[in-house]
Amino acid sequence: MKNVKPDQWVKLNLGTVGFYRTQYSSAMLESLLPGIRDLSLPPVDRLGLQNDLFSLTSMRKSRSL
């Protein structure tokens, strides 16, 4: 991505306005941790991350049944 430094985090679907799931790599999730910890990532986006992770994990579990 242009104009993004290696130490900056990037949140896709900012504001959680799209009707889709975002699957982040482990490295991308790690880069979001500072924004989660210092609360610079807005509450709606923190909740969106949690919702995406829960839903994607649940979908994987149901496929393995």
PDBQT receptor file of N, H, CA, C and O in Angstrom, charges set to zero:
ATOM      1  N   MET A   1       0.836  -1.168   0.000  1.00  0.00    +0.000 N 
ATOM      2  CA  MET A   1       0.000   0.000   0.000  1.00  0.00    +0.000 C 
ATOM      3  C   MET A   1       0.887   1.240   0.000  1.00  0.00    +0.000 C 
ATOM      4  O   MET A   1       1.925   1.279   0.661  1.00  0.00    +0.000 OA
ATOM      5  N   LYS A   2       0.470   2.225  -0.735  1.00  0.00    +0.000 N 
ATOM      6  H   LYS A   2      -0.373   2.193  -1.272  1.00  0.00    +0.000 HD
ATOM      7  CA  LYS A   2       1.217   3.483  -0.808  1.00  0.00    +0.000 C 
ATOM      8  C   LYS A   2       1.054   4.277   0.484  1.00  0.00    +0.000 C 
ATOM      9  O   LYS A   2       0.010   4.242   1.134  1.00  0.00    +0.000 OA
ATOM     10  N   ASN A   3       2.106   4.986   0.828  1.00  0.00    +0.000 N 
ATOM     11  H   ASN A   3       2.954   5.015   0.300  1.00  0.00    +0.000 HD
ATOM     12  CA  ASN A   3       2.111   5.906   1.973  1.00  0.00    +0.000 C 
ATOM     13  C   ASN A   3       1.846   5.230   3.312  1.00  0.00    +0.000 C 
ATOM     14  O   ASN A   3       1.418   5.890   4.259  1.00  0.00    +0.000 OA
ATOM     15  N   VAL A   4       2.090   3.936   3.408  1.00  0.00    +0.000 N 
ATOM     16  H   VAL A   4       2.438   3.400   2.640  1.00  0.00    +0.000 HD
ATOM     17  CA  VAL A   4       1.944   3.227   4.678  1.00  0.00    +0.000 C 
ATOM     18  C   VAL A   4       3.325   2.742   5.087  1.00  0.00    +0.000 C 
ATOM     19  O   VAL A   4       3.969   1.981   4.365  1.00  0.00    +0.000 OA
ATOM     20  N   LYS A   5       3.767   3.189   6.242  1.00  0.00    +0.000 N 
ATOM     21  H   LYS A   5       3.244   3.807   6.828  1.00  0.00    +0.000 HD
ATOM     22  CA  LYS A   5       5.077   2.790   6.751  1.00  0.00    +0.000 C 
ATOM     23  C   LYS A   5       4.991   1.396   7.364  1.00  0.00    +0.000 C 
ATOM     24  O   LYS A   5       3.917   0.978   7.797  1.00  0.00    +0.000 OA
ATOM     25  N   PRO A   6       6.108   0.673   7.404  1.00  0.00    +0.000 N 
ATOM     26  CA  PRO A   6       6.104  -0.688   7.961  1.00  0.00    +0.000 C 
ATOM     27  C   PRO A   6       5.607  -0.781   9.400  1.00  0.00    +0.000 C 
ATOM     28  O   PRO A   6       5.095  -1.824   9.806  1.00  0.00    +0.000 OA
ATOM     29  N   ASP A   7       5.749   0.286  10.173  1.00  0.00    +0.000 N 
ATOM     30  H   ASP A   7       6.164   1.133   9.843  1.00  0.00    +0.000 HD
ATOM     31  CA  ASP A   7       5.311   0.244  11.567  1.00  0.00    +0.000 C 
ATOM     32  C   ASP A   7       3.881   0.762  11.766  1.00  0.00    +0.000 C 
ATOM     33  O   ASP A   7       3.433   0.890  12.906  1.00  0.00    +0.000 OA
ATOM     34  N   GLN A   8       3.169   1.057  10.697  1.00  0.00    +0.000 N 
ATOM     35  H   GLN A   8       3.533   0.953   9.771  1.00  0.00    +0.000 HD
ATOM     36  CA  GLN A   8       1.786   1.529  10.786  1.00  0.00    +0.000 C 
ATOM     37  C   GLN A   8       0.823   0.373  10.543  1.00  0.00    +0.000 C 
ATOM     38  O   GLN A   8       1.118  -0.545   9.777  1.00  0.00    +0.000 OA
ATOM     39  N   TRP A   9      -0.322   0.428  11.200  1.00  0.00    +0.000 N 
ATOM     40  H   TRP A   9      -0.561   1.174  11.823  1.00  0.00    +0.000 HD
ATOM     41  CA  TRP A   9      -1.332  -0.588  10.960  1.00  0.00    +0.000 C 
ATOM     42  C   TRP A   9      -2.354  -0.079   9.954  1.00  0.00    +0.000 C 
ATOM     43  O   TRP A   9      -2.527   1.127   9.776  1.00  0.00    +0.000 OA
ATOM     44  N   VAL A  10      -3.023  -1.014   9.303  1.00  0.00    +0.000 N 
ATOM     45  H   VAL A  10      -2.882  -1.994   9.448  1.00  0.00    +0.000 HD
ATOM     46  CA  VAL A  10      -4.044  -0.695   8.300  1.00  0.00    +0.000 C 
ATOM     47  C   VAL A  10      -5.281  -1.508   8.639  1.00  0.00    +0.000 C 
ATOM     48  O   VAL A  10      -5.198  -2.723   8.822  1.00  0.00    +0.000 OA
ATOM     49  N   LYS A  11      -6.416  -0.853   8.722  1.00  0.00    +0.000 N 
ATOM     50  H   LYS A  11      -6.483   0.134   8.573  1.00  0.00    +0.000 HD
ATOM     51  CA  LYS A  11      -7.684  -1.529   8.993  1.00  0.00    +0.000 C 
ATOM     52  C   LYS A  11      -8.505  -1.508   7.716  1.00  0.00    +0.000 C 
ATOM     53  O   LYS A  11      -8.859  -0.440   7.216  1.00  0.00    +0.000 OA
ATOM     54  N   LEU A  12      -8.808  -2.690   7.187  1.00  0.00    +0.000 N 
ATOM     55  H   LEU A  12      -8.520  -3.558   7.593  1.00  0.00    +0.000 HD
ATOM     56  CA  LEU A  12      -9.673  -2.788   6.016  1.00  0.00    +0.000 C 
ATOM     57  C   LEU A  12     -11.125  -2.678   6.469  1.00  0.00    +0.000 C 
ATOM     58  O   LEU A  12     -11.449  -3.011   7.609  1.00  0.00    +0.000 OA
ATOM     59  N   ASN A  13     -11.992  -2.213   5.585  1.00  0.00    +0.000 N 
ATOM     60  H   ASN A  13     -11.728  -1.942   4.659  1.00  0.00    +0.000 HD
ATOM     61  CA  ASN A  13     -13.410  -2.022   5.905  1.00  0.00    +0.000 C 
ATOM     62  C   ASN A  13     -13.568  -1.066   7.091  1.00  0.00    +0.000 C 
ATOM     63  O   ASN A  13     -14.308  -1.346   8.034  1.00  0.00    +0.000 OA
ATOM     64  N   LEU A  14     -12.864   0.062   7.029  1.00  0.00    +0.000 N 
ATOM     65  H   LEU A  14     -12.263   0.290   6.263  1.00  0.00    +0.000 HD
ATOM     66  CA  LEU A  14     -12.903   1.062   8.089  1.00  0.00    +0.000 C 
ATOM     67  C   LEU A  14     -14.339   1.480   8.372  1.00  0.00    +0.000 C 
ATOM     68  O   LEU A  14     -15.098   1.787   7.452  1.00  0.00    +0.000 OA
ATOM     69  N   GLY A  15     -14.699   1.490   9.625  1.00  0.00    +0.000 N 
ATOM     70  H   GLY A  15     -14.083   1.241  10.372  1.00  0.00    +0.000 HD
ATOM     71  CA  GLY A  15     -16.060   1.814  10.020  1.00  0.00    +0.000 C 
ATOM     72  C   GLY A  15     -16.996   0.627   9.930  1.00  0.00    +0.000 C 
ATOM     73  O   GLY A  15     -18.179   0.741  10.251  1.00  0.00    +0.000 OA
ATOM     74  N   THR A  16     -16.477  -0.517   9.495  1.00  0.00    +0.000 N 
ATOM     75  H   THR A  16     -15.516  -0.610   9.235  1.00  0.00    +0.000 HD
ATOM     76  CA  THR A  16     -17.247  -1.750   9.372  1.00  0.00    +0.000 C 
ATOM     77  C   THR A  16     -18.541  -1.494   8.601  1.00  0.00    +0.000 C 
ATOM     78  O   THR A  16     -19.622  -1.889   9.037  1.00  0.00    +0.000 OA
ATOM     79  N   VAL A  17     -18.420  -0.831   7.456  1.00  0.00    +0.000 N 
ATOM     80  H   VAL A  17     -17.542  -0.509   7.102  1.00  0.00    +0.000 HD
ATOM     81  CA  VAL A  17     -19.598  -0.455   6.671  1.00  0.00    +0.000 C 
ATOM     82  C   VAL A  17     -19.933  -1.481   5.587  1.00  0.00    +0.000 C 
ATOM     83  O   VAL A  17     -21.063  -1.511   5.099  1.00  0.00    +0.000 OA
ATOM     84  N   GLY A  18     -18.974  -2.316   5.205  1.00  0.00    +0.000 N 
ATOM     85  H   GLY A  18     -18.056  -2.292   5.601  1.00  0.00    +0.000 HD
ATOM     86  CA  GLY A  18     -19.224  -3.316   4.160  1.00  0.00    +0.000 C 
ATOM     87  C   GLY A  18     -19.860  -4.565   4.746  1.00  0.00    +0.000 C 
ATOM     88  O   GLY A  18     -19.652  -4.888   5.915  1.00  0.00    +0.000 OA
ATOM     89  N   PHE A  19     -20.630  -5.261   3.935  1.00  0.00    +0.000 N 
ATOM     90  H   PHE A  19     -20.799  -4.999   2.985  1.00  0.00    +0.000 HD
ATOM     91  CA  PHE A  19     -21.294  -6.489   4.369  1.00  0.00    +0.000 C 
ATOM     92  C   PHE A  19     -20.482  -7.694   3.926  1.00  0.00    +0.000 C 
ATOM     93  O   PHE A  19     -20.929  -8.496   3.106  1.00  0.00    +0.000 OA
ATOM     94  N   TYR A  20     -19.302  -7.806   4.473  1.00  0.00    +0.000 N 
ATOM     95  H   TYR A  20     -18.939  -7.155   5.139  1.00  0.00    +0.000 HD
ATOM     96  CA  TYR A  20     -18.422  -8.923   4.140  1.00  0.00    +0.000 C 
ATOM     97  C   TYR A  20     -17.463  -9.144   5.303  1.00  0.00    +0.000 C 
ATOM     98  O   TYR A  20     -17.310  -8.283   6.169  1.00  0.00    +0.000 OA
ATOM     99  N   ARG A  21     -16.828 -10.296   5.310  1.00  0.00    +0.000 N 
ATOM    100  H   ARG A  21     -16.952 -10.995   4.606  1.00  0.00    +0.000 HD
ATOM    101  CA  ARG A  21     -15.848 -10.634   6.332  1.00  0.00    +0.000 C 
ATOM    102  C   ARG A  21     -14.457 -10.286   5.824  1.00  0.00    +0.000 C 
ATOM    103  O   ARG A  21     -14.171 -10.408   4.633  1.00  0.00    +0.000 OA
ATOM    104  N   THR A  22     -13.605  -9.857   6.725  1.00  0.00    +0.000 N 
ATOM    105  H   THR A  22     -13.837  -9.757   7.693  1.00  0.00    +0.000 HD
ATOM    106  CA  THR A  22     -12.218  -9.587   6.389  1.00  0.00    +0.000 C 
ATOM    107  C   THR A  22     -11.357 -10.589   7.137  1.00  0.00    +0.000 C 
ATOM    108  O   THR A  22     -11.413 -10.684   8.363  1.00  0.00    +0.000 OA
ATOM    109  N   GLN A  23     -10.563 -11.331   6.386  1.00  0.00    +0.000 N 
ATOM    110  H   GLN A  23     -10.517 -11.253   5.390  1.00  0.00    +0.000 HD
ATOM    111  CA  GLN A  23      -9.667 -12.306   7.002  1.00  0.00    +0.000 C 
ATOM    112  C   GLN A  23      -8.241 -11.751   6.929  1.00  0.00    +0.000 C 
ATOM    113  O   GLN A  23      -7.652 -11.652   5.853  1.00  0.00    +0.000 OA
ATOM    114  N   TYR A  24      -7.707 -11.395   8.086  1.00  0.00    +0.000 N 
ATOM    115  H   TYR A  24      -8.186 -11.476   8.960  1.00  0.00    +0.000 HD
ATOM    116  CA  TYR A  24      -6.361 -10.844   8.172  1.00  0.00    +0.000 C 
ATOM    117  C   TYR A  24      -5.356 -11.963   8.388  1.00  0.00    +0.000 C 
ATOM    118  O   TYR A  24      -5.664 -12.969   9.027  1.00  0.00    +0.000 OA
ATOM    119  N   SER A  25      -4.164 -11.787   7.860  1.00  0.00    +0.000 N 
ATOM    120  H   SER A  25      -3.913 -10.970   7.341  1.00  0.00    +0.000 HD
ATOM    121  CA  SER A  25      -3.083 -12.718   8.159  1.00  0.00    +0.000 C 
ATOM    122  C   SER A  25      -2.663 -12.502   9.614  1.00  0.00    +0.000 C 
ATOM    123  O   SER A  25      -3.007 -11.489  10.222  1.00  0.00    +0.000 OA
ATOM    124  N   SER A  26      -1.930 -13.446  10.155  1.00  0.00    +0.000 N 
ATOM    125  H   SER A  26      -1.650 -14.269   9.660  1.00  0.00    +0.000 HD
ATOM    126  CA  SER A  26      -1.435 -13.304  11.531  1.00  0.00    +0.000 C 
ATOM    127  C   SER A  26      -0.587 -12.050  11.673  1.00  0.00    +0.000 C 
ATOM    128  O   SER A  26      -0.679 -11.345  12.678  1.00  0.00    +0.000 OA
ATOM    129  N   ALA A  27       0.243 -11.771  10.665  1.00  0.00    +0.000 N 
ATOM    130  H   ALA A  27       0.318 -12.345   9.849  1.00  0.00    +0.000 HD
ATOM    131  CA  ALA A  27       1.098 -10.573  10.715  1.00  0.00    +0.000 C 
ATOM    132  C   ALA A  27       0.262  -9.296  10.725  1.00  0.00    +0.000 C 
ATOM    133  O   ALA A  27       0.584  -8.354  11.449  1.00  0.00    +0.000 OA
ATOM    134  N   MET A  28      -0.802  -9.255   9.935  1.00  0.00    +0.000 N 
ATOM    135  H   MET A  28      -1.063 -10.021   9.347  1.00  0.00    +0.000 HD
ATOM    136  CA  MET A  28      -1.648  -8.063   9.911  1.00  0.00    +0.000 C 
ATOM    137  C   MET A  28      -2.390  -7.892  11.239  1.00  0.00    +0.000 C 
ATOM    138  O   MET A  28      -2.540  -6.773  11.729  1.00  0.00    +0.000 OA
ATOM    139  N   LEU A  29      -2.852  -9.000  11.817  1.00  0.00    +0.000 N 
ATOM    140  H   LEU A  29      -2.730  -9.909  11.418  1.00  0.00    +0.000 HD
ATOM    141  CA  LEU A  29      -3.510  -8.913  13.122  1.00  0.00    +0.000 C 
ATOM    142  C   LEU A  29      -2.535  -8.407  14.182  1.00  0.00    +0.000 C 
ATOM    143  O   LEU A  29      -2.895  -7.581  15.020  1.00  0.00    +0.000 OA
ATOM    144  N   GLU A  30      -1.313  -8.900  14.143  1.00  0.00    +0.000 N 
ATOM    145  H   GLU A  30      -1.020  -9.571  13.463  1.00  0.00    +0.000 HD
ATOM    146  CA  GLU A  30      -0.285  -8.434  15.080  1.00  0.00    +0.000 C 
ATOM    147  C   GLU A  30      -0.058  -6.930  14.943  1.00  0.00    +0.000 C 
ATOM    148  O   GLU A  30       0.124  -6.231  15.940  1.00  0.00    +0.000 OA
ATOM    149  N   SER A  31      -0.069  -6.435  13.697  1.00  0.00    +0.000 N 
ATOM    150  H   SER A  31      -0.217  -7.003  12.887  1.00  0.00    +0.000 HD
ATOM    151  CA  SER A  31       0.166  -5.006  13.495  1.00  0.00    +0.000 C 
ATOM    152  C   SER A  31      -1.000  -4.156  13.990  1.00  0.00    +0.000 C 
ATOM    153  O   SER A  31      -0.826  -2.968  14.259  1.00  0.00    +0.000 OA
ATOM    154  N   LEU A  32      -2.185  -4.748  14.115  1.00  0.00    +0.000 N 
ATOM    155  H   LEU A  32      -2.327  -5.714  13.897  1.00  0.00    +0.000 HD
ATOM    156  CA  LEU A  32      -3.351  -4.016  14.627  1.00  0.00    +0.000 C 
ATOM    157  C   LEU A  32      -3.371  -3.936  16.157  1.00  0.00    +0.000 C 
ATOM    158  O   LEU A  32      -4.077  -3.101  16.722  1.00  0.00    +0.000 OA
ATOM    159  N   LEU A  33      -2.606  -4.794  16.825  1.00  0.00    +0.000 N 
ATOM    160  H   LEU A  33      -2.032  -5.472  16.366  1.00  0.00    +0.000 HD
ATOM    161  CA  LEU A  33      -2.632  -4.829  18.292  1.00  0.00    +0.000 C 
ATOM    162  C   LEU A  33      -2.358  -3.482  18.957  1.00  0.00    +0.000 C 
ATOM    163  O   LEU A  33      -3.058  -3.141  19.911  1.00  0.00    +0.000 OA
ATOM    164  N   PRO A  34      -1.377  -2.696  18.503  1.00  0.00    +0.000 N 
ATOM    165  CA  PRO A  34      -1.180  -1.389  19.159  1.00  0.00    +0.000 C 
ATOM    166  C   PRO A  34      -2.417  -0.490  19.078  1.00  0.00    +0.000 C 
ATOM    167  O   PRO A  34      -2.743   0.199  20.044  1.00  0.00    +0.000 OA
ATOM    168  N   GLY A  35      -3.100  -0.493  17.947  1.00  0.00    +0.000 N 
ATOM    169  H   GLY A  35      -2.835  -1.053  17.162  1.00  0.00    +0.000 HD
ATOM    170  CA  GLY A  35      -4.312   0.312  17.799  1.00  0.00    +0.000 C 
ATOM    171  C   GLY A  35      -5.452  -0.171  18.673  1.00  0.00    +0.000 C 
ATOM    172  O   GLY A  35      -6.299   0.613  19.100  1.00  0.00    +0.000 OA
ATOM    173  N   ILE A  36      -5.466  -1.471  18.934  1.00  0.00    +0.000 N 
ATOM    174  H   ILE A  36      -4.778  -2.108  18.586  1.00  0.00    +0.000 HD
ATOM    175  CA  ILE A  36      -6.476  -2.049  19.829  1.00  0.00    +0.000 C 
ATOM    176  C   ILE A  36      -6.134  -1.689  21.271  1.00  0.00    +0.000 C 
ATOM    177  O   ILE A  36      -6.996  -1.262  22.039  1.00  0.00    +0.000 OA
ATOM    178  N   ARG A  37      -4.878  -1.866  21.620  1.00  0.00    +0.000 N 
ATOM    179  H   ARG A  37      -4.178  -2.213  20.996  1.00  0.00    +0.000 HD
ATOM    180  CA  ARG A  37      -4.443  -1.625  23.010  1.00  0.00    +0.000 C 
ATOM    181  C   ARG A  37      -4.539  -0.167  23.421  1.00  0.00    +0.000 C 
ATOM    182  O   ARG A  37      -4.970   0.137  24.533  1.00  0.00    +0.000 OA
ATOM    183  N   ASP A  38      -4.139   0.745  22.527  1.00  0.00    +0.000 N 
ATOM    184  H   ASP A  38      -3.788   0.498  21.624  1.00  0.00    +0.000 HD
ATOM    185  CA  ASP A  38      -4.181   2.160  22.909  1.00  0.00    +0.000 C 
ATOM    186  C   ASP A  38      -5.502   2.831  22.528  1.00  0.00    +0.000 C 
ATOM    187  O   ASP A  38      -5.659   4.042  22.683  1.00  0.00    +0.000 OA
ATOM    188  N   LEU A  39      -6.444   2.036  22.030  1.00  0.00    +0.000 N 
ATOM    189  H   LEU A  39      -6.316   1.052  21.904  1.00  0.00    +0.000 HD
ATOM    190  CA  LEU A  39      -7.801   2.465  21.691  1.00  0.00    +0.000 C 
ATOM    191  C   LEU A  39      -7.851   3.480  20.553  1.00  0.00    +0.000 C 
ATOM    192  O   LEU A  39      -8.852   4.177  20.387  1.00  0.00    +0.000 OA
ATOM    193  N   SER A  40      -6.764   3.566  19.759  1.00  0.00    +0.000 N 
ATOM    194  H   SER A  40      -5.952   3.000  19.894  1.00  0.00    +0.000 HD
ATOM    195  CA  SER A  40      -6.806   4.464  18.604  1.00  0.00    +0.000 C 
ATOM    196  C   SER A  40      -7.637   3.868  17.465  1.00  0.00    +0.000 C 
ATOM    197  O   SER A  40      -8.081   4.591  16.573  1.00  0.00    +0.000 OA
ATOM    198  N   LEU A  41      -7.844   2.562  17.498  1.00  0.00    +0.000 N 
ATOM    199  H   LEU A  41      -7.483   1.975  18.223  1.00  0.00    +0.000 HD
ATOM    200  CA  LEU A  41      -8.768   1.917  16.566  1.00  0.00    +0.000 C 
ATOM    201  C   LEU A  41     -10.167   2.120  17.141  1.00  0.00    +0.000 C 
ATOM    202  O   LEU A  41     -10.428   1.712  18.273  1.00  0.00    +0.000 OA
ATOM    203  N   PRO A  42     -11.070   2.740  16.385  1.00  0.00    +0.000 N 
ATOM    204  CA  PRO A  42     -12.400   3.056  16.923  1.00  0.00    +0.000 C 
ATOM    205  C   PRO A  42     -13.149   1.809  17.424  1.00  0.00    +0.000 C 
ATOM    206  O   PRO A  42     -12.924   0.705  16.927  1.00  0.00    +0.000 OA
ATOM    207  N   PRO A  43     -14.037   1.993  18.411  1.00  0.00    +0.000 N 
ATOM    208  CA  PRO A  43     -14.782   0.867  18.979  1.00  0.00    +0.000 C 
ATOM    209  C   PRO A  43     -15.500   0.020  17.923  1.00  0.00    +0.000 C 
ATOM    210  O   PRO A  43     -15.483  -1.208  18.008  1.00  0.00    +0.000 OA
ATOM    211  N   VAL A  44     -16.125   0.652  16.935  1.00  0.00    +0.000 N 
ATOM    212  H   VAL A  44     -16.139   1.649  16.865  1.00  0.00    +0.000 HD
ATOM    213  CA  VAL A  44     -16.864  -0.111  15.922  1.00  0.00    +0.000 C 
ATOM    214  C   VAL A  44     -15.912  -1.019  15.139  1.00  0.00    +0.000 C 
ATOM    215  O   VAL A  44     -16.296  -2.117  14.737  1.00  0.00    +0.000 OA
ATOM    216  N   ASP A  45     -14.687  -0.571  14.923  1.00  0.00    +0.000 N 
ATOM    217  H   ASP A  45     -14.375   0.321  15.249  1.00  0.00    +0.000 HD
ATOM    218  CA  ASP A  45     -13.712  -1.381  14.202  1.00  0.00    +0.000 C 
ATOM    219  C   ASP A  45     -13.137  -2.484  15.080  1.00  0.00    +0.000 C 
ATOM    220  O   ASP A  45     -12.854  -3.576  14.589  1.00  0.00    +0.000 OA
ATOM    221  N   ARG A  46     -12.964  -2.220  16.355  1.00  0.00    +0.000 N 
ATOM    222  H   ARG A  46     -13.194  -1.333  16.755  1.00  0.00    +0.000 HD
ATOM    223  CA  ARG A  46     -12.517  -3.285  17.272  1.00  0.00    +0.000 C 
ATOM    224  C   ARG A  46     -13.572  -4.372  17.357  1.00  0.00    +0.000 C 
ATOM    225  O   ARG A  46     -13.253  -5.561  17.344  1.00  0.00    +0.000 OA
ATOM    226  N   LEU A  47     -14.816  -3.965  17.443  1.00  0.00    +0.000 N 
ATOM    227  H   LEU A  47     -15.075  -2.999  17.453  1.00  0.00    +0.000 HD
ATOM    228  CA  LEU A  47     -15.908  -4.941  17.463  1.00  0.00    +0.000 C 
ATOM    229  C   LEU A  47     -15.993  -5.685  16.130  1.00  0.00    +0.000 C 
ATOM    230  O   LEU A  47     -16.240  -6.891  16.111  1.00  0.00    +0.000 OA
ATOM    231  N   GLY A  48     -15.794  -4.985  15.028  1.00  0.00    +0.000 N 
ATOM    232  H   GLY A  48     -15.593  -4.005  15.044  1.00  0.00    +0.000 HD
ATOM    233  CA  GLY A  48     -15.813  -5.624  13.716  1.00  0.00    +0.000 C 
ATOM    234  C   GLY A  48     -14.737  -6.683  13.584  1.00  0.00    +0.000 C 
ATOM    235  O   GLY A  48     -14.981  -7.752  13.025  1.00  0.00    +0.000 OA
ATOM    236  N   LEU A  49     -13.538  -6.394  14.099  1.00  0.00    +0.000 N 
ATOM    237  H   LEU A  49     -13.339  -5.525  14.553  1.00  0.00    +0.000 HD
ATOM    238  CA  LEU A  49     -12.455  -7.391  14.090  1.00  0.00    +0.000 C 
ATOM    239  C   LEU A  49     -12.849  -8.621  14.892  1.00  0.00    +0.000 C 
ATOM    240  O   LEU A  49     -12.671  -9.753  14.442  1.00  0.00    +0.000 OA
ATOM    241  N   GLN A  50     -13.382  -8.388  16.076  1.00  0.00    +0.000 N 
ATOM    242  H   GLN A  50     -13.526  -7.469  16.441  1.00  0.00    +0.000 HD
ATOM    243  CA  GLN A  50     -13.798  -9.498  16.929  1.00  0.00    +0.000 C 
ATOM    244  C   GLN A  50     -14.887 -10.320  16.242  1.00  0.00    +0.000 C 
ATOM    245  O   GLN A  50     -14.846 -11.550  16.261  1.00  0.00    +0.000 OA
ATOM    246  N   ASN A  51     -15.840  -9.650  15.647  1.00  0.00    +0.000 N 
ATOM    247  H   ASN A  51     -15.873  -8.650  15.632  1.00  0.00    +0.000 HD
ATOM    248  CA  ASN A  51     -16.939 -10.326  14.962  1.00  0.00    +0.000 C 
ATOM    249  C   ASN A  51     -16.419 -11.146  13.780  1.00  0.00    +0.000 C 
ATOM    250  O   ASN A  51     -16.832 -12.289  13.586  1.00  0.00    +0.000 OA
ATOM    251  N   ASP A  52     -15.515 -10.564  12.993  1.00  0.00    +0.000 N 
ATOM    252  H   ASP A  52     -15.179  -9.635  13.150  1.00  0.00    +0.000 HD
ATOM    253  CA  ASP A  52     -14.949 -11.289  11.855  1.00  0.00    +0.000 C 
ATOM    254  C   ASP A  52     -14.181 -12.520  12.319  1.00  0.00    +0.000 C 
ATOM    255  O   ASP A  52     -14.351 -13.606  11.765  1.00  0.00    +0.000 OA
ATOM    256  N   LEU A  53     -13.338 -12.354  13.331  1.00  0.00    +0.000 N 
ATOM    257  H   LEU A  53     -13.200 -11.471  13.780  1.00  0.00    +0.000 HD
ATOM    258  CA  LEU A  53     -12.552 -13.486  13.825  1.00  0.00    +0.000 C 
ATOM    259  C   LEU A  53     -13.452 -14.599  14.353  1.00  0.00    +0.000 C 
ATOM    260  O   LEU A  53     -13.218 -15.775  14.071  1.00  0.00    +0.000 OA
ATOM    261  N   PHE A  54     -14.478 -14.234  15.118  1.00  0.00    +0.000 N 
ATOM    262  H   PHE A  54     -14.668 -13.279  15.347  1.00  0.00    +0.000 HD
ATOM    263  CA  PHE A  54     -15.411 -15.229  15.652  1.00  0.00    +0.000 C 
ATOM    264  C   PHE A  54     -16.138 -15.953  14.524  1.00  0.00    +0.000 C 
ATOM    265  O   PHE A  54     -16.218 -17.181  14.519  1.00  0.00    +0.000 OA
ATOM    266  N   SER A  55     -16.661 -15.199  13.580  1.00  0.00    +0.000 N 
ATOM    267  H   SER A  55     -16.596 -14.201  13.584  1.00  0.00    +0.000 HD
ATOM    268  CA  SER A  55     -17.426 -15.796  12.480  1.00  0.00    +0.000 C 
ATOM    269  C   SER A  55     -16.559 -16.686  11.598  1.00  0.00    +0.000 C 
ATOM    270  O   SER A  55     -16.976 -17.784  11.228  1.00  0.00    +0.000 OA
ATOM    271  N   LEU A  56     -15.365 -16.227  11.260  1.00  0.00    +0.000 N 
ATOM    272  H   LEU A  56     -15.026 -15.335  11.560  1.00  0.00    +0.000 HD
ATOM    273  CA  LEU A  56     -14.479 -17.030  10.420  1.00  0.00    +0.000 C 
ATOM    274  C   LEU A  56     -14.055 -18.309  11.136  1.00  0.00    +0.000 C 
ATOM    275  O   LEU A  56     -13.960 -19.370  10.519  1.00  0.00    +0.000 OA
ATOM    276  N   THR A  57     -13.801 -18.206  12.443  1.00  0.00    +0.000 N 
ATOM    277  H   THR A  57     -13.878 -17.344  12.945  1.00  0.00    +0.000 HD
ATOM    278  CA  THR A  57     -13.449 -19.393  13.223  1.00  0.00    +0.000 C 
ATOM    279  C   THR A  57     -14.627 -20.357  13.293  1.00  0.00    +0.000 C 
ATOM    280  O   THR A  57     -14.444 -21.568  13.163  1.00  0.00    +0.000 OA
ATOM    281  N   SER A  58     -15.824 -19.838  13.496  1.00  0.00    +0.000 N 
ATOM    282  H   SER A  58     -15.972 -18.855  13.601  1.00  0.00    +0.000 HD
ATOM    283  CA  SER A  58     -17.023 -20.675  13.570  1.00  0.00    +0.000 C 
ATOM    284  C   SER A  58     -17.281 -21.375  12.246  1.00  0.00    +0.000 C 
ATOM    285  O   SER A  58     -17.672 -22.543  12.227  1.00  0.00    +0.000 OA
ATOM    286  N   MET A  59     -17.065 -20.671  11.137  1.00  0.00    +0.000 N 
ATOM    287  H   MET A  59     -16.748 -19.723  11.153  1.00  0.00    +0.000 HD
ATOM    288  CA  MET A  59     -17.282 -21.265   9.817  1.00  0.00    +0.000 C 
ATOM    289  C   MET A  59     -16.304 -22.416   9.586  1.00  0.00    +0.000 C 
ATOM    290  O   MET A  59     -16.680 -23.444   9.021  1.00  0.00    +0.000 OA
ATOM    291  N   ARG A  60     -15.055 -22.251  10.019  1.00  0.00    +0.000 N 
ATOM    292  H   ARG A  60     -14.749 -21.417  10.478  1.00  0.00    +0.000 HD
ATOM    293  CA  ARG A  60     -14.057 -23.312   9.862  1.00  0.00    +0.000 C 
ATOM    294  C   ARG A  60     -14.439 -24.541  10.675  1.00  0.00    +0.000 C 
ATOM    295  O   ARG A  60     -14.277 -25.672  10.218  1.00  0.00    +0.000 OA
ATOM    296  N   LYS A  61     -14.949 -24.311  11.884  1.00  0.00    +0.000 N 
ATOM    297  H   LYS A  61     -15.082 -23.391  12.255  1.00  0.00    +0.000 HD
ATOM    298  CA  LYS A  61     -15.342 -25.434  12.744  1.00  0.00    +0.000 C 
ATOM    299  C   LYS A  61     -16.522 -26.181  12.133  1.00  0.00    +0.000 C 
ATOM    300  O   LYS A  61     -16.538 -27.412  12.146  1.00  0.00    +0.000 OA
ATOM    301  N   SER A  62     -17.497 -25.475  11.607  1.00  0.00    +0.000 N 
ATOM    302  H   SER A  62     -17.484 -24.475  11.597  1.00  0.00    +0.000 HD
ATOM    303  CA  SER A  62     -18.684 -26.139  11.064  1.00  0.00    +0.000 C 
ATOM    304  C   SER A  62     -18.344 -26.914   9.783  1.00  0.00    +0.000 C 
ATOM    305  O   SER A  62     -18.986 -27.920   9.483  1.00  0.00    +0.000 OA
ATOM    306  N   ARG A  63     -17.342 -26.450   9.030  1.00  0.00    +0.000 N 
ATOM    307  H   ARG A  63     -16.821 -25.632   9.274  1.00  0.00    +0.000 HD
ATOM    308  CA  ARG A  63     -16.940 -27.177   7.820  1.00  0.00    +0.000 C 
ATOM    309  C   ARG A  63     -16.242 -28.477   8.157  1.00  0.00    +0.000 C 
ATOM    310  O   ARG A  63     -16.237 -29.404   7.347  1.00  0.00    +0.000 OA
ATOM    311  N   SER A  64     -15.651 -28.563   9.344  1.00  0.00    +0.000 N 
ATOM    312  H   SER A  64     -15.656 -27.811  10.002  1.00  0.00    +0.000 HD
ATOM    313  CA  SER A  64     -14.917 -29.768   9.697  1.00  0.00    +0.000 C 
ATOM    314  C   SER A  64     -15.812 -30.834  10.313  1.00  0.00    +0.000 C 
ATOM    315  O   SER A  64     -15.336 -31.931  10.608  1.00  0.00    +0.000 OA
ATOM    316  N   LEU A  65     -17.088 -30.545  10.515  1.00  0.00    +0.000 N 
ATOM    317  H   LEU A  65     -17.474 -29.654  10.275  1.00  0.00    +0.000 HD
ATOM    318  CA  LEU A  65     -18.007 -31.535  11.101  1.00  0.00    +0.000 C 
ATOM    319  C   LEU A  65     -18.373 -32.598  10.091  1.00  0.00    +0.000 C 
ATOM    320  O   LEU A  65     -19.136 -33.511  10.405  1.00  0.00    +0.000 OA
TER     321      LEU A  65
